[in-house]
Amino acid sequence: MTFEPITCDKCGPAVMANYLVKLVSGELSFCGHHYRKYAETLDTVSYEVIELNKAEEAPQLVEMAE
């Protein structure tokens, strides 16, 4: 299985995408800069925006009071 990185549709193959925008007619991928630049318009035409490469927080242990 080969992994192909998702790159920004505006910057080209030199820049990794941070956001995958799902539209009825297809998908667009953007770096953070270009996503923020077009966010207002994208919010009106997309049905889902996925933040890529997001590190999830590890669950924290909570000590119970005795």
C-alpha positions, 0 to 999 in steps of 0.5 A, spaced: 500 500 500 502 506 497 501 513 501 500 519 497 500 525 500 495 530 500 497 537 497 494 544 497 490 545 490 492 552 490 500 551 492 501 545 488 505 539 490 510 543 495 505 544 500 501 539 504 494 540 505 491 541 512 484 541 510 480 537 505 473 540 503 468 536 501 463 539 495 457 535 492 461 536 485 468 533 488 473 535 493 478 540 494 484 540 499 488 547 502 493 549 506 491 553 512 493 559 509 488 558 503 483 555 507 483 561 511 483 565 505 477 562 502 473 559 508 467 564 508 465 562 501 467 554 502 463 554 508 457 556 504 458 551 498 461 545 502 458 539 506 464 537 510 471 540 512 476 535 515 482 538 518 488 533 516 494 531 520 490 533 527 494 531 533 488 528 537 489 529 545 491 523 549 485 522 554 488 524 561 487 520 568 483 523 573 484 521 580 478 520 584 477 523 591 477 518 597 
